[in-house]
Amino acid sequence: MLINLASLEGKTVLAFSAHCDDVAIGCAGLLRRIMRDTKAKACLRAVTFCGGDDSTRGAEERHAMTALGCQEQTILSFPDTQLPENSLLIKKEMLDIRDRIGEREIGLILCPRLEDRHQDHRAVAENIWRVFRLALIVEYEIAKYEADLGSPNVYVRLGGEDAAWKVELLLSAYPSRKRHHWWSAETFYALMRLRGVECNSPFAEGMYCRKLAV
């Protein structure tokens, strides 16, 4: 890892997403490890830009983020698939969050990849880089139809129990997603197994870090 997770004790960890389920898919394993390594003394905050107007999706996201140990959840009601058109409003929301917390209190920011081919994911990532200049930014990946998986340079090693916990969280917390044929234990295990092969671990989450200041 690029960072000592225990060093996040007393710091705020901000997990940004475009849609309900993005964070759980991309970095649930990392968030669980953070809470374990900091003895639950990191302050996890999740911000989701779409889904606040959908009672089902919103309830699912709140359930999942609570299971991950998030102390504060914000689910906004931006229209799905239209985040690029609302870029200035997204930036304003992020500025408000940054100024309310205090950027020096933020130990880690998690967000989608800049190269993500889903326009909503990309809009969130682009504004993260516009707004936050002091915190470490790590981008998570989401498998999808657009086939945009890359070559991670950060790996979050997960044991079998961590991987099983993540899969169970995804399947139990988001029942509405089961209508998709790809929403399955096999899909989630497969990506974690592949990333595990790449970092000599049973399972792993692949992530991306563009800048690291020491």
Secondary structure as the mmCIF struct_conf table of DSSP 4:
data_model
#
loop_
_struct_conf.conf_type_id
_struct_conf.id
_struct_conf.beg_label_comp_id
_struct_conf.beg_label_asym_id
_struct_conf.beg_label_seq_id
_struct_conf.end_label_comp_id
_struct_conf.end_label_asym_id
_struct_conf.end_label_seq_id
BEND BEND1 ILE A 3 ILE A 3
HELX_RH_3T_P HELX_RH_3T_P1 LEU A 5 LEU A 8
TURN_TY1_P TURN_TY1_P1 GLU A 9 GLY A 10
BEND BEND2 LYS A 11 LYS A 11
STRN STRN1 THR A 12 SER A 17
BEND BEND3 ALA A 18 HIS A 19
TURN_TY1_P TURN_TY1_P2 CYS A 20 ASP A 21
HELX_RH_AL_P HELX_RH_AL_P1 ASP A 22 ASP A 37
TURN_TY1_P TURN_TY1_P3 THR A 38 ALA A 40
BEND BEND4 ALA A 42 ALA A 42
STRN STRN2 CYS A 43 THR A 48
BEND BEND5 PHE A 49 CYS A 50
TURN_TY1_P TURN_TY1_P4 GLY A 52 ASP A 53
HELX_RH_AL_P HELX_RH_AL_P2 SER A 55 ALA A 67
TURN_TY1_P TURN_TY1_P5 LEU A 68 GLY A 69
BEND BEND6 GLN A 71 GLN A 71
STRN STRN3 GLU A 72 ILE A 75
HELX_LH_PP_P HELX_LH_PP_P1 PHE A 78 PRO A 79
TURN_TY1_P TURN_TY1_P6 ASP A 80 THR A 81
TURN_TY1_P TURN_TY1_P7 LEU A 83 LEU A 83
HELX_RH_3T_P HELX_RH_3T_P2 PRO A 84 ASN A 86
HELX_RH_AL_P HELX_RH_AL_P3 SER A 87 ILE A 101
HELX_RH_3T_P HELX_RH_3T_P3 GLU A 103 GLU A 105
STRN STRN4 ILE A 106 PRO A 112
TURN_TY1_P TURN_TY1_P8 LEU A 114 GLU A 115
BEND BEND7 ARG A 117 HIS A 118
HELX_RH_AL_P HELX_RH_AL_P4 GLN A 119 VAL A 131
BEND BEND8 ARG A 133 ALA A 135
STRN STRN5 LEU A 136 TYR A 140
TURN_TY1_P TURN_TY1_P9 TYR A 145 GLU A 146
BEND BEND9 ASN A 153 ASN A 153
STRN STRN6 VAL A 154 LEU A 158
HELX_RH_AL_P HELX_RH_AL_P5 GLY A 160 ALA A 173
HELX_RH_3T_P HELX_RH_3T_P4 PRO A 175 ARG A 179
BEND BEND10 HIS A 180 HIS A 180
TURN_TY1_P TURN_TY1_P10 HIS A 181 TRP A 182
BEND BEND11 SER A 184 SER A 184
HELX_RH_AL_P HELX_RH_AL_P6 ALA A 185 GLU A 198
TURN_TY1_P TURN_TY1_P11 CYS A 199 ASN A 200
BEND BEND12 SER A 201 PRO A 202
STRN STRN7 PHE A 203 TYR A 208
BEND BEND13 ARG A 210 ARG A 210
#
